[in-house]
Amino acid sequence: MKAKVYVTLKKGVLDPQGKAVQSGLVHLGFKGIKDVRVGKLIEIELEGLSLEEAQRSLKDMCESLLANTVIEDYHFEIGDAPEKVTERCILSEGKVIA
């Protein structure tokens, strides 16, 4: 099963990379850009795990290595096809929010 992990800076944490991208877009002539935040997408292929085991494992991966939970939030999706997510679990600051 495939999993996608999204890692973003928490609200209120300065995002210098996002500001640089925003500035670049404005200089290229794009209009109406209020703010840009840059994050990470990590794709992981899992096998031999139940859905519950995969959720626990992904949470542990995020909190151990993939996200710096002091300044970053994370959430993940579990499913076999991008257009058809079979199950979705979103975690923010270590708490399930959807």
Helices and strands as residue ranges (DSSP letters): E 2-9, H 16-27, E 40-45, H 51-61, I 62-66, E 72-79, E 87-89, E 91-92, E 95-96
